[in-house]
Amino acid sequence: MSTSDAERTVWIGIDLGTQSVRVIALNDAGHQIALAAEPLTSVRDGDRHEQDPAQWWSATRTALSRVTQALGAGAPMVRRRQVRALAISGTSGTVVPLDPDTGQPRGMATMYDDRRGAGHLNRVTERGADLFARLGYRMQASWALPRMLTMVEDGLPDGAVLAHQPDVVSAHLAGRRLPSDLSSALKSGADLDVVAWPERLLAELGLPVARMNGVVASGTVVGSVGAAAAAETGLRAGCQIVAGMTDGCAAQIAAGALQPGAWNSVLGTTLVLKGAARSRHPDPDGVVYAHRAPFGVGWYPGGASSVGAGAVTRWLPDRDLSELTRQFDPVAAAPVAYPLSGRGERFPFVADSAEALWPAEMVEDDDPARFSAILHGVAWTERLAFDLVSSAGYDITGPVLLTGGGARNPVWNQLRADVLGRTVSLPGHNEGAAGMAVLAAAGYAAADGGGGSDPLGQAAARLVPEPTRIEPDLGRHGRLMESYGRFLDMLAERGWVGSSLLAAGRARAGR
């Protein structure tokens, strides 16, 4: 492809998050041409967490329109940039009932951390034991499959099928229902090895496979933009729609953490750790799970914690974060805390009743101390997550790339490098949506007979810039490991961390 063709050829990624929809356009040289975001709102009530799926399309349509305007929609064809394909990511485990024909929502969406399915967990775990053992994970109370049974129990609209967050937007774009991507369907019980629903298991659980949206491998071209959506968004009718992945995997692709041993740590509302591996290693505790990589090129192991930058919003609402960052003292004694913003933890350990833990000496209105406790607590949780995936048999010696909103804070980035005791890097793309643009390019090439044996790797080589390195302060690392030991002791006292993980954490901390 010539330089001028690379500049005019555009790939679009759409990232449906908890708080916003983000749309990015990259040219074939990896340069960001346009970015737009629109807010989303949620409704939380105890174990319930819902969103109105109608706002997913409304926000996406607005953001797409802004992006296509920036690309020169309406300009003469000789100067117009051509969007060839797009892909969509969504929050992992978010489920919505859809009309079987049009793919339009038929009710509210239940979000990734909605725990209304907890009462079905034991039955799901028992009936699906063989499948889950083969896939190497343990079903959890907040995962989609138990919640789907609650949705069926409460009564689905006539004929409605259960689908996933990206499917709402893809249906609007295509003008018809399109299949779910395998990554979004993992927590719904999809069989990752054969890219299909486990019909027998679903039937035993009282969930006929006819109630499930179809499922395809990530990177598959599943449809194209129709005339109606083209008129609403400024996209070209016929632009290809490529099956995407979850938001964590999208960020991993954007960062370029695609070679075995490489890891991406996404610090957004929650902390998501994703790596690349040639093979899948079952975790004895069932906490680590692995997505199937697009085009069958290995696996993406990891997990998502309930700890993250959302703790700042929860415990320090409306504070001046720039001022708190300025006041942060990197050499002061580290307060030991586990800064959960809600109830329950799912990674790097599972504890359904877990709640935030603060130092006994914490003063209620001491904002700088609480801010420091949050920054340290998240960094130690990240360290424990690396200890966990290492103990499960995964290689963690490759690059560590930091993305997400939290990675915009340089003080926090340095602290995380110091706690890990290793170099970390900031990738050129810090948007999960950029990962979907890269996957769109790979899917387009694969469908066109190009890309070789690793279409995603080839697309990433063109579209993912070189990262910026952050070196650790090894002297500070040693001091922080003493506090990390107290952090582990605190979790062990409450019985949240099993003996094997505790031993792995203490061994790597030199205790």
VOTORRO-422360 format. One record per residue: residue in three letters; x, y, z of N, C-alpha, C in turn. Coordinates in pm, whole numbers, plus 50000, padded with zeros to 5 digits. Layout:
// VOTORRO-422360
alaXYZXYZXYZ...
END
This chain:
// VOTORRO-422360
met500854988050000500005000050000500885012450000ser500635021949910501445034049902501185042950023thr502095052850043501935061950156500615069350149ser500235074050030498975081450017497785072350044asp497855059749999496765050450025496665047450174ala497815045950242497815043350386497205055050462glu497435067150415496875078850482495375079850461arg494885075550344493455076650314492655064850368thr493315053350387492625041550437492445042650588val491215040950635490895043250776490195031050835trp490545028150959489905017651038489305023851162ile488105019851198487405025751313487225015351422gly487495019651546487225011551663486205018351752ile485295010351806484255015451896484385007952028asp484485015252139484625009252272483455013652359leu482605003952395481465006452481481865003652625gly482065014052704482495012352841481365013752940thr481705015553065480705017653170480235032053170gln481165041253151480855055453165480815063053034ser481275056852924481275064052797481415054552680val481045059552563481345053252435482455061352371arg483495054352324484615061152261484795055352121val484975064252024485155060351884486455066551834ile487295058351773488585063251723488745059251577ala489425067551501489765064451362491265064951347leu491845053851298493275052951270493465051151120asn494495057651065494825054450926495735042150924asp496105037550805496815024850797498275026050837ala498695038050873500035039950929499975040751082gly498765039251139498605039351283498415053051344his498255063351262498065076851315496595079051351gln496385084951468495015088151509494515100051428ile493425097851356492855108451272491725115751343ala490965108351423489845114551493489495106151614leu488965112851717488505106251840487305113751893ala486285106551934485105112851993484585103852105ala484005110052206483445102652319482115108652359glu481215099952406479905104152455479635096952586pro479025103652686478845097452817477715087052820leu477835077752915476805067952945476485068753094thr475285064853130474885064753270474405050753308ser474565047353435474155034353487473205036253604val472485025753637471615025453754472085013953842arg472525017253964472965007154060472025006954179asp471704994854224470854993154342471174979754404gly472034979854506472444967354569473204958654470asp472724946354449473384937154356473044940154212arg472114949354187471694952454050472564963453991his472894961753864473584972153789473084971253645glu472374981653601471744981453471472104993853391gln472024992453259472065003853168470945002453067asp470485013853020469505014052911470285012352780pro470135001052709470934998852589470645008652476ala469495015552485469185025452381470245036352377gln470835039352493471835050152494473155045452431trp473385032352423474605027552356474595031952210trp473455029852144473395033852004473335049051989ser472575055652074472475070152065473845076552080ala474605071952180475935077652203476895073952090thr476805061552043477695057151935477415064851807arg476135066551775475755073851653476315088051656thr476185094651772476695108351784478205108751769ala478895099451838480355099251831480835095751690leu480185086151625480555082651488480365094551395ser479285101751411479025113351325480135123751340arg480575125851463481665135451485482965130651421val483225117651431484455112151372484415112951220thr483295109051160483235109251013483265123550960gln482725133051035482865147050994484335151050992ala485075146651094486495149851099487265142950986leu486745131650938487395124550828487105130850693gly486175140450690485875147150565484685141450491ala483705135950566482495131050500481875142350418gly481555139450295480985149650207482015156450120ala483315153850147484365159750062484415152449929pro485015158349828485175151349699485885137949719met485505128049641486015114449658487545113949653val488165122349571489615121849557490315125349688arg489665133249776490285137049903489695129550022arg488645121950000487925115850111488685103650164arg488775102750296489325090750359488265079750357gln488685067550334487755056450320487825047350442val486725046450515486635037250627486285023450571arg487225014250579487015001050520486344991150614ala486634992250746486064982650841486074988650980leu485244983051067485194987051207484974974751294ala485314976051421485054965451519484634971951650ile483934964351734483304969751855483714961351976ser484094968052084484334961252211483284965652312gly483074957252413482114960352518482594954952651thr481884958152758482244953352890481954938352899ser482864931152962482834916552964481724911353055gly480784903952997479714898053077478454906353084thr478364917153008477134925053002476164918452904val474904916752947473924908952871472674917352848val472064915552730470864923152694469944914352610pro468614914752633467684907452545467444915252417leu467474908152302467294914552173466144908252096asp465554916252008464584911051913465284901251820pro464724889551795465434879451716465674883451571asp464884892551517465044896551377465854909351363thr465384919851428466024932851410467264934851495gly467354927051606468464929051698468304941051788gln467124946951791466884958451877466644953952021pro467054961952122466894957952262465424956052299arg465184945952382463844943052432463784944252584gly464684951552643464714953452787466024959752830met466164962052960467374967853015468524957753007ala469734963053000470934954653001471384952453145thr471774940153177472384937253306473894937553288met474564945153373475974948253351476904937553408tyr478164938853375479204929053403479364925653551asp478984934653643479144931953786477804930653857asp476734929153781475414926453838475424912253895arg475034910854021475194898154092473854890954116arg472844894154039471544887654061471544872754028gly472564868053961472624853853929473264845354036ala473654851454148474404844154251473664831654299gly472354832154304471584820654352471644808654259his472044810654136472164799754039473584794554026leu474534800954096475944797754074476264783154103asn475794777854215476144764054250475654754254144arg474434756254096473884747153995474674748253864val475014760453824475804762353702477174755653717thr477794757753833479124752053858479084736753854glu478044730953915477934716353920477674710553781arg476704715953709476344710553578477444712853474gly478154723953487479164727253386480584723753427ala480744715253530482064712453586483054707653480asp482634698353395483554692853294483984703553194leu483034711553147483344722053051484294732253112phe483974736853234484774747353295486174742253330ala486284729553368487594723853396488444723453268arg487804719653157488554719353031488984733252987leu488114743053008488444756752967489344763753067gly489474757953187490464762853282490024774653365tyr488724776053394488274786853481487154782153571arg486774790853664485674788153755484604798853734met483384794653708482294804053693482114812053823gln481824824953811481694833653928480284839753934ala479934844654053478574849554078478194861153988ser479174869453949478864881153867478944878153718trp479314865853681479444862553539478074861453474ala478084861253342476834862753268475914850653276leu476474838453270475604826753261474664825353381pro475124826353506474154825853617473114836953609arg473534848753565472604859953556471574857653446met471984851253336471034847953230469904839053282leu470234829853371469194821253427468204829253510thr468694839253581467794848153654466914856053558met467494860653447466704868153349465614859453289val465924846653261464914837453209463854834853316glu464284833053438463374830553550462414842253570asp462934854353554462094866353571461164868753453gly461444862153339460584863253222461164872053114leu461634865853006462124873352892460954877152801pro461064888052727460044891252627459904879852527asp458714878052473458464867052379459474867152265gly460114855552246461034853952134462384860352149ala462614868052257463864875352271465044865752286val466194869752233467434862052249468374869852339leu469204862652412470174868952501471464871452424ala471914883852428473084887852350473974896552437his474954903152376475984910352449476064924752403gln476764932952479476744947352459477074951652315pro478134946552253478444951152116477354947752015asp476524937452045475534932851949474434943251923val474194951752022473184962252004473654972151896val474904976251904475434985951808475614979551671ser476104967151667476294960651537474964958751465ala473884955751540472564954151478472074967351419his472284978251490471904991351435472684994451308leu473974991251310474804994351194474414986051073ala474114973151094473804964150983472334964150945gly471474968751038470034968151012469444954451038arg470194945751105469724932351140470604926851252arg470124916251317470894910151425472124903051369leu473274905351433474514898751398474974890251517pro475824880251495476254871551604477174878551703ser477224872951824478154877651927479574872951896asp480554880851941481934876151930482244866852047leu483144857352023483464847052121484004852852251ser484734863852241485314870052361484214875152453ser483234882152399482124887152480481304875752538ala481304864252471480484852952512481164843752612leu482434846352647483154837452738482394835552869lys482004846552933481354845553064479904840953055ser479424839052932478094833152911478184818152892gly479394812652899479554798252893479914792752756ala480244801252659480584796252526481774786852533asp481764776552449482864767052441483934773052352leu485024777752412486064784952338486824775952242asp486834763052269487614753952186486934751052052val485604751452049484894748251925484084759951871val484144771451941483424783651900481934780551882ala481314776351989479884772851985479334772952127trp478004773052136477354771952266477294757152308pro477484754352437477364740552486475884736952501glu475274732052395473814730352391473304721252504arg474004710352528473534701052631473514707652769leu474584714852803474634721752932473524732052943leu473344740052839472304750352843470924744152859ala470684733052791469394726252803469184721352946glu470224715853007470104711053146469814722553242leu470294734353209470074746053295468744752953265gly467994747953166466724754153131466864766353044leu467964766952967468224778352879468434772952738pro467364771252660467504765652525468444773952440val469244767252359470214774352276469514783952180ala468244781552151467494790652064467334804452128arg467524805152260467434817952331468754825652328met469794819652272471114825852270471414831552132asn472044843052130472504848552003473614839451948gly473774839251818474854831451758476214836351805val477244828351786478594832051831479604828651722val480554837751701481614835751601482954839851661ala484044835451601485384839051647485654853851626ser486344859951722486744873951708487624875551584gly487404886551511488134889051387487384884951263thr486234878051281485414873751168484604885551112val484554887150982483654897150922482234891650930val481354898950999480004893951026478914901350949gly479254912350886478244920050813478834932950762ser477954941950720478404954850669477394965550707val477824977850705476974989250741475904991150634gly474644992150680473534993950589473305008550553ala472395010750460472145024250410471595033350519ala470705028050605470095036450709471145041350808ala471995032250854473045036150949474065045250883ala474345042950756475275051650684474755066050683ala473465067550660472875080950657472935087550795glu472805079350901472805084951037474195088251087thr475205081251041476545082451100477595088651009gly477355088750880478365093450787479315082550742leu479135070250793479935059050745479545055650602arg480415048350534480115043750400479265031150407ala478145030750334477375018450324478265007550264gly478274996050328479154985350285480434984150366cys480714993950452481854992850543481724979950623gln482774971950630482674958850693482654959850846ile481874950850907481774949851052482484937051095val483514938751178484344927451222483994924251367ala483814911351399483504907151536484644911251628gly484304918151737485304923851825485664915151944met486014921752056486414914752178485954923052298thr486214918152418485884925752538486784937952550asp486404947052639487164959352655488594956852700gly488794946852788490154943752832491034938852719cys490494930052635491244925252520491484936352419ala490524945352405490694956652314491874965252356ala491974967952487493094975852537494414968652516gln494404955452532495614947452512496104948652367ile495184947752272495564948952132496084963052103ala495404973152158495844986952137497264989052187ala497604982552299498934984052357499984976252279gly499554966352200500504957952128501074946652211ala500394942852320500854931952407500374918752349leu500964914652238500464903252161501434891652152gln502694893852191503674882952186503684875552320pro503894862452320503894854852445504804861152551gly504284862552672505024868652782504764883352801ala504084889852704503754904052716502424905752789trp502304916652866501094919052945500674933552935asn499374935452938498774948852942497944949953069ser498204960253147497444962853268496614975353247val495314973553246494384984453215493804989853346leu494165002053380493645008153502492565018153464gly491335013153460490175021653437489335021653563thr488005021153549487145019953665487555007953749thr487914997053680488464985253744489864982553688leu490554972953747491884969153702491784956153623val492214956353498492124944553411493534940853365leu493914928353387495214923553345495044913253234lys495694915653120495604906553006497004904152949gly497304891552921498584888152863498424879752738ala499534876052680499534867452561500314854752592ala499784843452547500424830452572500164821152455arg501094811952432500904802252324499844791852361ser499764788552491498824778252534498114782652660arg497054775652693496214778952808496634770252927his496764776453045497124769153166495974769953267pro495364758853301494284759353401494814764553534asp494074773553595494394778853727493754769953832pro494514764053925493914755254026492794761654105asp492874774954125491824781854200490704786954108gly490894785553977489844789253883489614804053867val490574812353909490404826853904490844832553769val491964827453716492474832053587491704825153475tyr491294832653377490644826953259491334832453135ala491184825553023491894829352901490924830752784his490974842152718490234844152594491004837552480arg490264832652382490904827452262491314839252174ala492584839652135493064850652052492434850151914pro492244861651850491714861651713492554853251619phe491894847051524492544839151419493304827051474gly492944822951597493524810951655494984811851690val495514824151708496934825951736497124827351887gly497044816151962497304816252105496114820352190trp496434824952313495424827952415495764840852486tyr494724847352542494894859752619494434857052763pro495334852452852494944849852990494874862653072gly494184861953185494124873353277492854873353357gly492434885153397491214886553476490944901153506ala489824903653570489404917353600489084918553748ser489774927753815489554930453957488434940653973ser487854940954092486884951454125487564963654185val488864962654211489674974054252490094981654128gly490204994854138490645002654024490535017454052ala490645025353946490565039853961489175044254005gly488175035553990486835038754039486815041254188ala487825036154262487895038554406488105053354435val488815060354346489015074754366487665081954357thr486875078254256485545084254241484645080854359arg484735068254406483865063754516484245070154649trp485535070854681485945075054814486415089654821leu486695095654705487115109654702486335117254594pro485005117154602484215123554496484425138754493asp484515143754369484585158254347485825164754408arg486865156854434488105162854486488975167554371asp489905176354401490875181254304491995170954295leu491915162154196492875151254186494265156154150ser494345167054075495665172654043496365177354169glu495605183354259496195188054384496575176254473leu495735165954479496075154154558497315147154502thr497445146954370498645141154309499865149354345arg499735162654345500855171254382501285168854526gln500325166154614500625164154756501145150054786phe501025140854692501445127054715502935126454747asp503275119754859504655118754903505175104654874pro506055103254774506495089754735507415083054837val507945090354933508865084155029508215082255166ala506985087055183506295085255311505935070555330ala505715066455455505295052855485504015049655409ala503985037855348502855034255261501685029155345pro500515035655338499345030355408498845017555342val498515007455422498094994455369496574993755365ala496024992655243494574992855225494184983855109tyr492934979655108492364973054991491154981354949pro491324990354851490335000754824489194996654730leu488424986654768487264983054688486234994354689ser485594996554577484545006854571483165001054595gly483034987854594481754981254619481984968454698arg481074958954688481194946354761481574935154665gly482494926654709482874914954631484114917154546glu484954906754540486144906954456486174894354370arg486774895454251486764884454154488134881054098phe489124889754119490474887754069491374898154136pro492484894254195493224881754185492784870954283phe491684872754351491084862354432489584864354427val488834854254464487374855154466486924855754611ala486234866554648485664868054782484384876054768asp483254869054767481984875654739481604886154843ser482084884554966481704893855072482754904555098ala483804904955019484894914555043484394928955031glu484894937255121484634951655118485934959155143ala485914972155122487134980155135487734978755275leu489064978055279489804977655405490714989955411trp490654997155522491465009255539492335007955661pro493465015055667494305014755788493535019555910ala493805013256024493085016956146493295031656181glu494445036956145494755050856182494215060956081met493515056155976493005065255872491975074955931val492195087955913491265098255956490255100755844glu488995101655878487925102255779488135113055675asp488535124855716488635136055620490065138955577asp490975129355595492355131255552492465126655406asp492115135555314492075131955172493435127655118pro494545134555149495835129955096496195115755141ala495895112255266496195098855315495335088455245arg494065091555223493195081955155493615080455008phe493995091554946494465090954808495705082054799ser496635083854891497835075554893497485060854916ala496535058255005496115044555032495515038054907ile494745045754830494145040454708495235037354605leu496145046754583497205044554485498045032254520his498435031154646499215019554688498405006754681gly497155007154728496334995054729496114989354590val495894998054492495724993254355497034987654302ala498154994254332499454989354286499774975654344trp499434973354471499694960254532498744949654476thr497514953554447496584944054385497114939754249glu497654949354174498254946354045499424936854061arg500254939254161501394930454188500894916354222leu499864915254305499324902254341498744895154219ala498154902754127497624896854003498754890653921phe499894897553912501034891753842501564879353913asp501564879654046501974867854121501054856154090leu499764859054077498784848554050498994842353913val499094850453808499214844753674500544837453658ser501574842153728502844835053725502714821353791ser502034820853907501874808053976500984798453898ala500134803853809499294795453724500054789753605gly501304794053586502134788353481502364797353362tyr501924809953369502094818953255503414826653264asp504014828953149505244836753138504914851553159ile505584858053254505354872353278506624880453255thr507574874853180508874881453164508914891353050gly507844892252970507834901452858507484915552900pro507264924552804506924938452835505624939552914val505574949553003504354953153076503934966953028leu502744967852969502254980452913501054985252993leu501044997953029499995003753111499055012153026thr497755009253036496755017152964495595020253058gly494585027153006493425031053085493585045153140gly492485050553193492505064253244493525066253355gly493735056053440494705057353548496125059153500ala496405054353378497755055453323498075069753279arg497125078753290497395092853259498045099953378asn498115093153494498695099153614500145094453627pro501135103053601502535098653601503015094053738val502495099753845502885095453980502445081154005trp501245077953964500725064353981501505054453894asn501855058553773502635049753685503985046453748gln504645056453806505955053953868505805044753988leu504755046954068504515038254183504295023854139arg503545021854032503285008353984504575001653935ala505435009253867506725003853825507565000053947asp507545008554049508335005954169507834993754244val506514992054253505954980454322506274967554245leu506174968054114506514956254034508014953654030gly508804964154049510244962754043510764959853904arg510084965353804510474962653667510054974153576thr510654974653459510304984953362508864982953315val508124993953308506804993753246506825003753131ser505835002853045505815011652927504425017352904leu504405029252849503165035752808503055034752657pro502055027552605501945025852460501515038652391gly501745038952261501355050752183499855052652176his499085041752184497635042452187497155038852327asn496395047852391495875045352525494365043652522glu493815039852408492375038252394492055023952354gly491155017452429490695004252388490105004452248ala489475015652213488895016852079489965015151971ala491205019352000492285017751902492555003051877gly492424994751981492594980451963491564974651867met490354979951874489314975151782489574980051640ala490194991751625490564996251490491634986951431val492584982751515493604973351469492974960051432leu492044955151514491374942451484490534943651357ala489924955251334489154957351211490064956051090ala491254961851098492204960750986492604946250963ala492834938951073493224924851062492104916351004gly490884918651050489744911051000489484913650853tyr489644926150812489464929750671490494922550585ala491764922650631492824916050554492594901050546ala492204894850658491974880350659490844876550566ala489764884450567488624881450480488994883150333asp489994891650308490434894350171491564884850128gly491864875150216492904865450182494304869750217gly494434880750295495764885650332496024883450480gly497174888350527497494887650668498274875350708gly498454865750619499234853950650498654846050766ser499544839750843499104831450955498774839551078asp499154852351081498904860951197498424874751150pro497184875651103496694888551053496754899651158leu496464896251285496464906551388497894911551413gly498864902451415500244906651434500724915751322gln500324912751200500724921151087500074934951095ala498784935251133498104948151146498714956451259ala499024949951371499604957051484500974962751449ala501744955551368503064960451329502974973751254arg501874975851182501684988451109501034999251195leu500094995251279499205004951343499535008251487val500415000551553500695002751695502065009451709pro502125021651763503405028751777504285022651886glu505555026651887506485022351991506115028852124pro506225021452235505855026952366506975035152429thr506625042252538507565049952617507845042452747arg509125040852782509505032752898509545040953027ile509195034453139509325040153273510145030353356glu511285034953406512165026253483511795026653632pro511915015353701511575015153844512695021053929asp512325026054046513275029954150513475017554237leu514565010354217514744997554284514964999154435gly515515010454478515615012954621514245014154684arg513385021454618512005022754669511275009454661his511565001454558510934988354544511154979854670gly512374979954721512644972154841511804976554959arg511674989654979510844994655090509374991055068leu508924992054944507514989154915507194974354936met508184965454916507934951354936507664947955083glu508234955755174507904953855315506424956655339ser505924967355280504504970655294503624960655219tyr504124955655105503384945455031503204932955116gly504214929555194504084918255284502964920355385arg502844932355439501734935355532500394934855459phe500394939155334499184938455251498734923855237leu499674914855208499334900655197498824895155329asp499464899155439499024894455571497594898955599met497264911255561495924916455582494884908155508leu495174904655383494244896555304494144882455361ala495284876955408495284863455462494474862755591glu494554873055674493804873255801492304872055777arg491844877055664490414876455634490044864155553gly491014855955522490744843655449490424845855303trp490804857255248490464860355109491444854055011val492684851955056493734846854967494114832755011gly494064823354917494424809454946495904807754973ser496244796355028497624793855070498594793954952ser498174788554837499094787854723499414801754669leu498404810354657498644823954609499434831854713leu499114829954839499834836854945501314833154942ala501584820254924502974815754918503684821454797ala502994822054682503594827654561503894842354580gly502964849754641503184863954664504334866554758arg504394858854865505474860654963506824856654903ala506844846154822508084841754761508634852454667arg507764858154584508234868254489508584881254558ala508004883454679508344895454756509574893154842gly510114880854841511314877854918511064876555067arg509834871955105509504870455247509414855655282
END
